[in-house]
């Protein structure tokens, strides 16, 4: 099965064993969030391909793929990829029999047996060995009565494709496995209503597009605080914004003023005396750092009540679009592209059409047109990023070719964006 990746997925390129970037054989590694009933990220499914034109990992290349996966994890660090949560990794027969699971510790891995793996005694024995060593086993696209039934004594997770499984079948699977302590994962969930239907019958985990797609639209006026946040978000990313104007924007929100002053006076900043002037704090911190921090705080305020993964998507896109903008010939405003990525999930956060979500924002015309789907260079950059993050690497490569940007540059930008977003937890004071 080729797993469909959502806007929450990520992709990075692994390093070759000698430390150099691999050429045609570069591996592309992506992640897709698995959410619990509260919308909190429980774990990430990791997927990998041996090139931008590859669509699946075949048995003939399992050994090489496992080796490259190991290199990718070592290059970025497993914690950067999963933030300390379990990594769900698809395993073929070759990977199972070759003990590839031992590349990662049991506490960090869920061995996901693909639905196309022929279940014979060798596969059963391999799963039994992994189970005895403390590894969690999951079944992908499980169908009742299939040969995968032989693996059930060792299974902790079962994935159910809700697009191909009727609600009656979903209910029967829940009734069968919930008493056994097996955790059911509904995958390919594309609508929030499906979550609402599956949650009461025993499905605990969900994977799919629903969390990053607006499901309800409203014609009511946007709340004043939301408007203020949106305008601040746009103003922060103006290239010509003077410090005096930035000061006025921050002063208009007491909580932002407090956060800026607290940040500059924190032990991490290392000042000898307390700073009580907002103007001085802004000058000390610098416009770029303030832009980054306040943008995060602002988007977090807009995202209140939504899944935190949506904010993570926005931050990684923003950083990546900004990096790609620097590669474009004649582009002298990468801040606009940071704003482009940051605003690309506003429709889902605000639960409004994108046209309504950005109607009150004084955005650059290039950014506004791109967010509304109009063809321009900014739209190409955003399309390259979003297609790459959902695993459509061939589509992303074609888009980058039009922009005259290497796909490896995008891979590097994604690796950097993942690490940057992960680092915000420690660097940016809490909201």
C-alpha positions, -999 to +999 in steps of 0.1 A: +000+000+000+012+035-007+001+055+023-015+088+015+002+116+035-017+146+048-006+182+053+007+172+086+033+149+071+069+159+068+097+148+045+134+149+048+164+135+029+188+112+046+225+115+046+247+090+030+269+068+053+300+089+043+282+121+054+276+133+019+242+139+003+232+110-018+224+117-054+198+098-073+195+073-044+187+098-018+160+086+006+129+106+013+115+103+048+081+115+057+059+115+088+022+115+093+006+122+127-016+097+146-040+116+169-058+105+200-094+112+209-085+147+222-067+156+190-033+153+207-005+136+187+000+100+200+027+090+175+039+094+139+040+070+110+073+072+093+075+064+056+105+063+033+114+060-004+147+057-021+141+086-045+118+113-055+103+092-083+097+061-061+062+053-051+068+023-028+094+003-010+098-031-027+112-063-011+142-063-034+155-032-018+145-038+018+181-042+032+192-010+016+161+009+026+165-002+062+201+010+062+191+043+047+162+047+072+187+041+100+210+068+085+181+092+082+171+087+118+207+091+130+212+122+108+182+141+122+177+123+155+146+102+163+134+128+188+134+154+161+113+132+139+088+120+166+092+144+195+096+115+218+064+097+206+062+062+190+073+058+154+050+036+134+071+021+105+058-001+077+076-035+075+078-058+045+085-095+048+122-088+041+125-062+068+107-085+093+129-115+086+160-094+085+155-080+121+155-044+107+133-035+137+163-038+160+177-006+143+154+013+167+147+007+204+115-011+214+102+019+234+104+041+203+089+018+176+057+002+165+064-025+139+036-021+113+031-052+092+019-042+058-012-058+044+006-073+014+030-093+035+024-130+029+019-144+064+037-177+066+054-195+095+086-175+091+067-142+094+047-155+124+080-165+141+096-131+133+067-113+149+068-136+179+105-129+184+099-091+182+070-094+206+092-113+231+119-086+228+093-059+238+084-045+204+048-034+197+033-050+166+006-033+144-014-046+115-019-023+086-053-024+068-065-054+087-094-074+073-112-100+094-106-135+081-074-126+063-041-146+069-031-117+092-053-134+119-023-156+126-004-126+140-031-115+164-015-131+195+014-106+192-006-075+181-010-043+200-024-020+173-048-026+144-053-001+116-087+000+098-091+017+065-123+036+071-127+044+034-129+007+025-146-005+056-183-001+064-195+012+097-210-022+106-176-038+100-159-011+120-183-017+148-177-055+147-140-050+148-143-028+178-165-052+197-140-080+189-107-064+198-115-037+224-120-064+252-086-078+243-068-045+249-059-040+212-059-003+202-078+004+170-065+031+147-089+045+121-068+056+091-077+076+060-101+097+081-110+127+060-140+142+079-144+151+115-179+135+115-162+101+110-142+106+142-174+115+160-190+083+148-160+060+156-150+074+190-180+061+210-177+026+196-140+021+207-117+037+182-090+055+202-066+067+175-071+085+142-049+091+112-058+112+082-066+146+066-095+156+089-075+175+115-061+200+089-092+206+068-120+231+076-152+212+082-176+240+091-179+275+077-196+305+094-210+337+080-208+354+114-183+383+118-149+374+130-143+381+167-124+413+175-095+395+191-091+372+161-090+402+138-064+418+160-043+387+159-046+384+121-035+420+116-006+417+140+005+385+122+005+404+088+022+435+102+049+416+120+061+402+086+063+435+068+099+441+057+096+478+062+081+477+097+100+502+119+107+494+156+084+522+166+055+506+148+064+472+161+064+486+196+029+500+191+016+467+179+030+448+208+019+474+233-017+470+221-017+435+236-008+434+273+000+397+272+024+402+243+041+430+262+045+408+292+059+379+272+085+401+254+097+416+287+098+382+304+118+368+274+145+395+275+148+392+313+150+354+313+181+337+325+187+323+291+192+358+277+219+365+303+215+403+310+231+418+341+202+442+348+165+440+344+149+456+313+117+474+319+114+494+286+095+476+258+115+496+232+148+485+247+136+449+249+126+450+212+160+465+202+179+439+223+159+409+210+160+421+174+132+423+149+137+388+134+135+371+168+105+391+178+089+383+145+094+346+151+083+345+187+053+368+184+042+350+152+042+317+172+022+333+201-002+349+177-009+318+157-012+298+189-038+323+201-058+318+169-054+280+172-069+279+206-091+248+209-076+231+178-051+203+176-015+215+183-004+196+152-020+223+131+003+249+146+033+226+139+022+223+103+021+260+099+055+266+115+073+240+094+057+253+062+066+289+071+102+281+077+104+260+046+087+285+023+111+312+037+141+291+029+129+283-007+123+320-013+160+326-008+167+303-037+145+322-061+161+345-086+151+381-080+132+374-047+142+400-021+114+394+005+116+360+021+095+374+050+065+373+027+070+336+021+073+330+058+039+346+062+026+325+032+034+292+050+022+305+083-012+315+069-017+284+048-037+266+075-058+297+086-089+283+069-087+252+090-078+271+122-106+296+118-131+271+102-138+296+074-131+296+036-096+310+030-111+340+012-130+349+044-100+340+067-077+365+051-102+391+040-092+414+069-055+409+066-033+435+049-013+408+031+011+414+001-008+408-031+016+380-040+008+361-008-029+368-009-032+355-045-012+324-036-034+316-006-065+319-028-050+295-053-040+320-080-010+308-101+021+327-092+056+320-079+045+320-043+017+295-051+044+273-068+065+274-036+036+265-014+025+237-037+060+223-038+061+223+000+026+208+006+031+181-021+065+172-006+051+170+029+023+146+019+047+123+001+040+133-035+077+139-042+074+135-079+048+163-080+070+185-058+100+178-080+082+189-112+070+221-094+106+228-082+119+223-117+097+252-129+112+273-101+147+262-109+152+249-074+167+215-065+146+190-047+175+184-024+173+221-013+137+215-003+148+183+016+174+203+034+149+231+042+125+205+056+152+190+078+160+224+091+123+233+096+118+202+116+147+209+139+137+246+141+101+238+151+113+213+176+137+238+191+109+263+196+097+243+226+129+252+244+137+286+229+103+303+228+087+311+262+053+295+269+022+312+257 
